[in-house]
Amino acid sequence: MFVKQMVIKNKSGLHARPASMLVQAASKFKSSVNIKFGDKMINAKSIISVLAGGINSGAEIKLMIEGEDEEKAGQSISSLVDSCFGE
């Protein structure tokens, strides 16, 4: 299992555009991709789940990926979050 603590640094948090980018990135992989935010477990392959998660700028999340391509998925999604979704 790939697990990484991260901080959402882009100023608008996971609103529509970054959430869409995250879901598109997660959906490229066979592994299950989840985000733990507080007491919520969010399916990162579901735009509705990500938007409903209410993840704002400065939020601490735990990226949790499990499956056959978990390392590759973890590196790709971590890079996207670290890049502040291009903002």
ABEGO torsion letter per residue (X at the ends): XBBBBBBBABAAEBBAAAAAAAAAAAAABABBBBBBBEABBBBAABAAAAAAAGBBBGBBBBBBBBEAAAAAAAAAAAAAAAAGGGX
